[in-house]
């Protein structure tokens, strides 16, 4: 697969790192990101992790060859439901969902 367009949903530490890595190695790949906070999207653009930034996840997955969900695991299912109709046929969808331990819970 030649990666032409990457959609990253969640551009915090994990998503931003993926964006930076892809942009440094795949010069022809357009990296598109979604975040629910405008400040996070602006920071990701300024640091060079994204070519395009959107506040709607559907916009970030349109025409993507690869979609990476970089959100807490509790958000994955609702996010997948939001983007299902907009993911291109043949696109690969994967995740690096983050899980955090809440103090006192074991």
N, C-alpha and C positions, 0 to 999 in steps of 0.2 A: 504494500500500500504506500502510495506517495502521499504524504500529509500536506495538503494544500491549505486547509483551514481547521484550526483547533478552537473548540469552544470550551472555556473554563467557567464553571459555575461555582463561584466562591473564590474571590481573589485575595484572600488573606495570606498567611505565611505559606501554606501548602500550594494553593493555586498560583500565587505570585511567583513562587520558586519554579514551578513548572513552566509558567509563561516565560520567565527569564531564560531558563535552560533551552527551551524550544527556540526562542528568538535568537539565541547565541549560536545555535547549530544549524537551524533550518531557515535560511535567509528568505526562501520563497514562501514560507508558511505564514499565513495571516493568523494572528492570535487574538481571539475575541473573548471578552470576559463579561460576566454578569456578577453584580453585587447589589445587595439591598441598601448599602450605604454609599451615598455619593462621594463622601470623603475617601473611602477605601478605593473606589474606582479611580478617582483622580490621582491618588498616590500610586496606584499600579501603572497608570499611564505615564506619570512623570518619571517613574523609575525605569520605564522601558519594558515592563512585563506584558503590556497589551498594545495592540494596534488599534483596537476598537473596544469601547466600553458601553454597556447597556444596563439599564435598571429593570429590564424585563427579561427573564430567562429565555423566553421563546426567541427573542432577537439574537441571543448569543449562540443558539444552536443551529439556526437556519444555515443550510448548506455546509455544515461542518462535517469533516471526514471522521473526526474523533471528538468526543465530548467527555470531559473529565469533571465529575462532580466532586467538589472539595469543600464539603459542608459537614457539620455534625451529623451523625448517623440518623438521628431523629428527624432530620429535614429531608433525607434522601427520598423517601416514598412520596411525600407530597410534591417534591420538586420533579420527580420523574413523571408524575401525573400531569403536571403543568406543561412539560415539554414534549410529551409523547407524540402529539400530533404534528410537531414541528421538526422532529429529528428526521434527517434525510434517510431514505432507504439505503441500506448498506453501511450506514455509519456505525462506528464502534462507540459504545457508551460504557464507561467504567467509572470507578470512584476511588478516592483516597479518603473516605469518610473518617472524620476524627472522633475519637471517643476519649472522654475525660472522666476520671474518677472523682466523684463527689466525696469530700472528706466525711468520714463517719459511715459511709456505705461500703459494705464488703460482702 
